[in-house]
Amino acid sequence: MKPFRILLLIAIVAVGYMGCTSTEKKEIPDQEGFLQVNGGKIWYKVRGGNGIPLLMLHGGPGFTSYYLTPLADSIAKDRPVILFDQLGCGRSDKITDTSLMDMQHHVDQVSALLQHLKITSFDLYGHSFGTMLAMDFYLQHPDNIRSIVLASPCMRTQTWVSDADVLMQGLPDTARAALQALAKGLQTDSTQLAHALDLYYGSFYNRKKPLSPYVDSSLRLQALNVYRHMWGPEEFVATGNLKNYDRTGDLSKLKVPVLFTAGQYDAARPATVMYYQSLVKGASFVEIMDAGHSTMTDNIDADIKATRAFWRTVASQRQ
């Protein structure tokens, strides 16, 4: 081989190497705005920086991204973070058209946002309903996802509901009876029911009191019409179009690093989440102690520690 050809080859390899690492070091600017999608405009915010961006998918459906703010703020010290409110809730346009209230339209919103921001490589974080959305998005668009965090996941709706029945067994008899009556559509004393609901959600969802102002904002600006159409009247009653959702048979299709997390007292019971982990080759699991479903507000330090350790491992595997 001629010397100049060797030099040319070295130059080509060097350019190629720079191309492989430029995505890691690419700077993404701060930005906030609205993006037109089918049915209205979605609000999004990018906390800029260098490195592979993290796209965060909030729960619900229709709960808004406000409650993810503390976790996003901490992660944004290390890398770019992208948040958005799903159509119908939060700062995004409200909707009444039920044809827009299904999983495919949510997947399309994620795809549209990534295309708008020209994101070609990213990590994906989903919490609660956001894990269902993350899973369905991956099944349709797997190519540019480096890793996935499935936090307090629901991979099968009927398992979520049966787990709620298990959790209710640990409540006082009067509270359990009121919740079970509600699930069966039976009338019960309103004061007793209100107390039972407070006890249930305070035990398995938001344990830390007083509630975070970010949780308050999510509750105030959630899209109940979207939630009820897609899920149902309460977390332990699934009557919407997600009632037959089941991706347990698809978990083996995940071919990227995956971290499962769950709170110690989570509605996504740790035993169930560990079962999901067992279906994904090489996946890891971390239990967030002293936390319910809202791990990012109940025990944010442990939540951050778990996710940062996971992403450090993902980064080291790519070197």
Secondary structure, 3 states (H helix, E strand, C coil): CCHHHHHHHHHHHHHHHHHHHHHHHCEECCEEEEEEECCEEEEEEEECEECCCEEEECCCCCCCCHHHHHHHHHHCCCCCEEEECCCCCCCCCCCCCHHHCCHHHHHHHHHHHHHHHCCCCEEEEEECHHHHHHHHHHHHCCCCEEEEEEECCCCEHHHHHHHHHHHHCCCCHHHHHHHHHHHCCCCCCHHHHHHHHHHHHHHHCCCCCCCCHHHHHHHHCCCHHHHHHHCCCECCECCCCCCCCECHHHHHHCCCCEEEEEECCCCCCHHHHHHHHHCCCCCEEEEECCCCCCHHHHCHHHHHHHHHHHHHHHHHHCC
